[in-house]
Amino acid sequence: MTTTQRILDLAAAAPARHGEDLVLLLSEVNELYQQGLQDLRRDVAARFDRLSNAELMIAADTAGMPCDAFQDRDEVILLLALVEWELTPAAMAYTEMAEAAARRGICLLREE
């Protein structure tokens, strides 16, 4: 099963979960979200590998992610991957799930 399919399946199960069950589900989906983003970051890095830094900055600007000339290449690659990732069904499902959980008082951030 792909990361995307697993996120979509877990997001579909979320409305029926409550309390600690929902926190655990949200935590699992968050890990999958991060994994998907890192996988895509590697793909984006390979795709833009041959571009100069100036060309990379132009690509970021074109993608709607203006960058500062002082940002390092890895950061710009991550920003490009994030722009692309946020448009995937998996990322949209995660965002919707996290927002719905927050409306129910559930959040991964906890006070200690």
C-alpha positions in Angstrom: 0.0 0.0 0.0 1.3 3.4 -0.9 1.8 6.3 1.6 -1.0 8.2 -0.2 -3.4 5.3 0.0 -2.6 4.7 3.7 -3.2 8.4 4.5 -6.5 8.4 2.6 -7.6 5.2 4.4 -6.7 6.6 7.9 -8.3 10.0 7.1 -11.5 8.2 6.1 -11.5 6.3 9.5 -10.8 9.5 11.6 -14.4 10.7 12.0 -15.3 7.5 13.9 -12.4 7.8 16.2 -12.4 9.7 19.5 -10.0 10.8 22.3 -6.7 8.9 22.5 -7.7 6.7 19.5 -7.9 9.8 17.4 -4.6 11.2 18.7 -2.9 7.9 17.8 -4.4 7.9 14.3 -3.4 11.5 13.8 0.1 10.7 14.9 0.4 7.8 12.5 -0.9 10.0 9.6 1.5 12.8 10.6 4.4 10.3 10.3 3.1 9.2 6.9 2.7 12.9 5.8 6.3 13.6 6.8 7.5 10.4 5.0 5.6 11.4 1.8 7.1 14.9 1.9 10.6 13.6 2.3 10.1 11.1 -0.5 8.9 13.9 -2.7 11.8 16.1 -1.6 14.3 13.5 -2.9 12.4 13.4 -6.2 12.4 17.2 -6.5 16.1 17.3 -5.6 16.8 14.8 -8.4 14.6 16.7 -10.9 16.3 20.0 -10.2 19.8 18.6 -9.7 21.2 20.1 -12.9 19.9 23.6 -12.3 22.2 26.4 -11.2 21.2 28.1 -7.9 19.9 31.1 -9.9 17.8 28.8 -12.1 16.5 27.0 -8.9 15.5 30.4 -7.5 13.6 31.2 -10.7 11.8 27.8 -10.5 10.8 28.5 -6.9 9.5 31.9 -7.8 7.6 30.4 -10.7 6.1 27.8 -8.3 4.8 30.7 -6.1 7.5 30.3 -3.5 9.7 33.4 -3.7 13.1 32.7 -2.1 15.8 34.9 -0.8 19.1 34.7 -2.6 20.8 33.8 0.7 18.7 30.6 1.2 20.7 27.5 0.7 19.9 25.0 -2.1 18.5 22.3 0.3 16.0 24.8 1.8 14.8 25.9 -1.6 14.4 22.2 -2.7 12.4 21.6 0.4 10.2 24.6 -0.3 9.6 23.4 -3.8 8.7 19.9 -2.6 6.3 21.4 0.0 4.5 23.4 -2.6 4.1 20.3 -4.7 3.2 18.1 -1.8 0.5 20.3 -0.4 -1.4 19.8 -3.7 -1.5 16.0 -3.4 -4.6 14.2 -2.2 -2.6 12.7 0.7 -1.6 16.2 2.0 -5.0 17.6 1.5 -6.6 14.7 3.4 -4.1 15.1 6.2 -4.8 18.8 6.5 -8.6 18.2 6.5 -8.2 15.5 9.1 -6.0 17.6 11.4 -8.4 20.6 11.1 -11.4 18.4 11.9 -9.6 16.9 14.9 -8.6 20.4 16.1 -12.3 21.4 16.0 -12.9 18.4 18.3 -10.2 19.6 20.7 -7.6 17.0 19.5 -4.1 18.2 18.6 -0.7 16.5 18.4 0.9 19.4 20.4 0.6 18.9 24.1 1.6 20.9 27.1 3.9 19.2 29.5 
